[in-house]
Amino acid sequence: MEIRPYTPDLETPVRALNERLRAGGEREWRFPESHRPRFPKVNGRNPYQELFVVVHHGEVHGGYIVTHSRFALRNEIVSVACGPQLNISEGLVNQFYSMVGVMQVQDILQRQPLSYALGIGGLQTGQAKLLSAMGWTLFPVALLGRIISSSNFLTNLEYLRHRPGFGFALELLRGSGLGTLGIRLAQARMPVSNSFVCSERVSEFGQWADTIWEQCRSKYSLVGVRDRDTLNVLYPPSDSRFIRLKISRSGDVLGWAVMLHSKLSDHRYFGNMHVGSIVDCLASPENAYPIVACASRFLQDRGVDMIVSNQASDAWCKALSAAGFLKGPSNFILGLSPKLTEKVAPLERTRPGIHMNRGDGEGPTIL
């Protein structure tokens, strides 16, 4: 088997791979049927993506995506890769190809030893077990949520409604008002003063984002470069899905947040709710709370039923908690390659300062 770049002539074999996965009973994972990356390599810019596939006698038996980017590691700018993303292997349905996933992880480490994986789907997935067996360090990135409409939340909590007895209990909580009361009590927090803080929705990131980046890069043990050039690649001005918020206090910019407002339909977890998500954000750790508070207020004013965010940094988790967010079970896993673990060590000291969220993964999604 040979690992090679995903080129146009391999799109048909990739479609055939996806058909075999579907026929074999794999319902979730598919490899992109277009060879075009989300972030193409243009004039040496970062980030950029590459797609690779495993080929044998003209057939494709697996593939992965790698996103090349830059991080501040203890304030030193280093090249880091997010990958393997979508580490798809025909081994999911045919044990003959069980080593394809291993080959792809080995391949990414040869290309970029400083790599990380983000998402994965939980510590019990095959991908997580594979990375752990190959010496990667894995831990969950916290999921925090704030319920705005308790009635809609209890009505659409799909992943509990189909469990025996839970559907009746959720209806009882919703109909009696006990659910609303319990949620309000659980989310009650003493408000923190935010005098003279204001937010402004912007269409793109300007020079002010460079200033924030330079102020913040040394305050985290590991953080993806977030200057204006990088941000406008990740969240292009032409993409109207992204809500970009600039937050200031007394005329000084404190930081920013990128959000999504998703109107779900038959979602496997949240049914037909309107879900707001804080997918990316940056400020000095001491200014995390006003960023979170402004972003939450903005989404609430848009009529979302709940707001969610995945954050690795202790400072941002504490800020979300102070804003009334509750921790939930997280299947969003961060995996650090052996070399990256070595660079970040000792993790007991540096892990609280790792600032990663959905913006550092395969793309900003709500869950």
URVEN-V420281 format. One record per backbone hydrogen bond with DSSP energy under -0.5 kcal/mol. NH is the residue of the N-H (numbers start at 1). CO is the residue of the C=O. Records with the same first field share a line. If there is no record, write none. Layout:
BEGIN
NH = CO ; CO
END
This chain:
BEGIN
2 = 55
4 = 2 ; 53
6 = 51
7 = 5
10 = 7
11 = 8
14 = 10
15 = 11
16 = 12
17 = 13
18 = 14
19 = 15
20 = 16
21 = 17
22 = 18
23 = 19
24 = 20
25 = 22
26 = 21
27 = 25
40 = 38
42 = 40
45 = 42
47 = 68
48 = 68
49 = 39
50 = 66
52 = 64
53 = 4
54 = 62
55 = 2 ; 53
56 = 59
59 = 56
61 = 54
62 = 54
63 = 88
64 = 52
65 = 85
66 = 50
67 = 82
68 = 48 ; 66
69 = 80
71 = 78
72 = 223
73 = 71 ; 76
74 = 72 ; 221
76 = 73
77 = 75
78 = 71
80 = 69
81 = 114
82 = 67
83 = 81 ; 116
85 = 65
88 = 63 ; 86
90 = 61
91 = 97
92 = 89
93 = 90
94 = 90
97 = 94
98 = 95
100 = 97
103 = 99
104 = 100
105 = 101
106 = 102
107 = 103
108 = 104
109 = 105
110 = 106
111 = 107
112 = 108
115 = 113
116 = 81
117 = 335
119 = 333
120 = 118
121 = 119 ; 331
122 = 119
125 = 122
129 = 125
130 = 126
131 = 127
132 = 128
133 = 129
134 = 130
135 = 132
136 = 131
137 = 336
138 = 136
139 = 334
141 = 332
142 = 140 ; 311
143 = 328
144 = 142 ; 309
145 = 326
146 = 307
148 = 146 ; 305
149 = 305
150 = 148
153 = 149
154 = 150
155 = 151
156 = 152
158 = 156 ; 269
159 = 269
160 = 157
161 = 157
162 = 158
163 = 160
166 = 163
167 = 163
169 = 165
170 = 166
171 = 167
172 = 168
173 = 169
174 = 170
175 = 171
176 = 172
177 = 173
179 = 173
180 = 173
181 = 177
182 = 178
183 = 179
184 = 180
185 = 181
186 = 182
187 = 183
188 = 184 ; 185
191 = 189
197 = 194
198 = 248
200 = 246
202 = 244
209 = 206
210 = 206 ; 207
211 = 207
212 = 208
213 = 209
214 = 210
215 = 211
216 = 212
217 = 213
219 = 216
220 = 217
221 = 353
222 = 353
223 = 72
224 = 355
225 = 70
231 = 227
232 = 228
233 = 229 ; 230
234 = 230
235 = 231
236 = 233
239 = 236
240 = 238
242 = 239
243 = 259
244 = 202 ; 242
245 = 243 ; 257
246 = 200
247 = 245 ; 255
248 = 198
249 = 252
250 = 196
252 = 249
254 = 247
255 = 247
256 = 282
257 = 245
258 = 280
259 = 243
260 = 277
262 = 260 ; 275
263 = 261
264 = 262 ; 273
267 = 271
271 = 267
273 = 270
275 = 262 ; 273
276 = 306
277 = 260
278 = 308
279 = 258 ; 277
280 = 258
282 = 256
284 = 254
287 = 284
288 = 285
291 = 287
292 = 288
293 = 289
294 = 290
295 = 291
296 = 292
297 = 293
298 = 294
299 = 295
300 = 296
301 = 297
302 = 298
303 = 300
304 = 299
305 = 274
306 = 274
307 = 146
308 = 276
309 = 144
311 = 142 ; 309
312 = 356
314 = 352
315 = 352
317 = 313
318 = 314
319 = 315
320 = 316
321 = 317
322 = 318
323 = 319
324 = 321
325 = 320
326 = 145
328 = 143
333 = 119 ; 331
334 = 139
335 = 117 ; 333
336 = 137
337 = 115
340 = 113
341 = 337
342 = 338
343 = 339
344 = 340
345 = 341
349 = 346
350 = 346
351 = 347
353 = 350
354 = 351
355 = 222 ; 353
356 = 354
358 = 310
359 = 279
360 = 357
361 = 358
363 = 358
365 = 363
END
